[in-house]
Structure formats: C-alpha cells, structure tokens
C-alpha cells in the first residue's frame, strides 16, 4: 500500500549551494579516472565496433526538464531498444526486482561491455552533465521520456531532486528492489537530502557496485548454464528415457 506523506520541503526547484560545491569537488577528484577510462574506451571501441565512443540519450531531469546524458557506448550501433521498453513496462506493474536486461546476457552488448556496465564505469562521461548543472553526484537516476509517461502523478515527485550518478536507491539494493520501492527511495531522498546524507551515499556506492558486479556475474553464469541445458545435442544420439528416468526440465531464465 502506498504511504501518504507530506509534500517535499525541497520542491522549490532550487539546488542547495553545498550540493553544487560537492559536485564540483567530486568532478575534480574523478577527472584522472575519467581521462584514463576515455583513452582506454577509445582504443577498445575502435577495435571491436566501428562508431562513436560516446553515446547520447535524452532523459528526464530536475523538475521534468529534458536533457541529454553522455555514456561510454557499450552496445552495437543502432541496437534495438523495443525489448528494453517492453521489459520496463513489465517491471512497472509487477513485484519483480529491477534487474537489468544485460545481467543475464544481452546480444546487443559489445564484447566485455557487461563488466563496464556492472561497475558503473560506463556512466563516467556524465561528469560532463554534472559540470553543466544538469546532474549531481547524488540523486535519482534519470529516466527515459517513455518511462516517465508511465509514472503516476505521485511518482513524479522524484523529479524534485536533481538526477545523479549514484543515489539512495542504488545503495539500498537496486537490482533487488521493485519499481515501486525505487520510487519510494527516490522520493525519500528528494524530501530529506542533506550534505551528510550525500556523503554517506557516496561512501556506500563502492560496496554497492561490488554487490552489483557479483550479482551480474552470478546471473550470467546461470544464463550460460540454462543455454547449455536447453541446447540440442547435435553430436550425440538421444538417450532413451526408461522407467527409472525422467526428462530433464529446461531451466528458464
């Protein structure tokens, strides 16, 4: 059942000065990592997939304003997105965990890109968005316009906070939480954000990424095992099923 809580005290549209200062200091500290990753991604991308190194996509930001985020490209050029949209629609009305599609393998990904996505390194170019003031280090993840259209009016309160690279949802379970739990966590942050809360979320981000990496590796192993179990055995003759045997059930991922 949805909880009814008072309106946000931060719904004025103003960004606290302490938050902007923390963002600029964080960008300065992260600059060497951004440069190293950019050089490496430029080399790797040119070797495995012709096309741009950076990927731009329209998202919904603070107070519902649209802007374009930057990411390292981890998918083949012109990869289809309809499957993701249908997958998200299913998550909105269910109690299923918010697991990414690529957590169990995704043919759209470049070789090794799953590791980049599981560790969050593909999001580093969004430092550009932080410097522009379109994003913050800490805040709700910006959603796609098509996703925002599925929100109920009360869920749009998450837009009262500037979108971030990390946030309360990300360090509170993320892939193990449901869509509605994500919304409640984002609204909670939008209503109660403080300097110390942001510092705590930043400190918890690395442990959360380690858990996400472990979950992704486990999911990929399960998917690989499922594919092996369900694949037809072309090289060996079928084994007849006798009275004391039963067919092996196909593992559904």
Buried (B, 14 or more C-beta within 10 A) or exposed (E): EEEEEEEBEBBEEEBBEEBBEBBBEBBEEBEEEBEEBBEEBEEBBEEEBEEEBBBEEEBBBBEEEEBEBBBBBBBBEEBEEEEBBEEBEEBBEEEEBBBBEBBBBBEBBBEEBBBBBBBBBBBBBBBBBBEEBBBBBBBBBBBBEBBBEBBEEEBBBBBBBBBBBBBBBBBBBBBEBBBBBBBBBBBBBBBEBEEEEBEBBBEBBEEBBEBBBEBBBEBBEBBEEBEEEEEEEEEEEEEEEEEEEEEEEEEEE
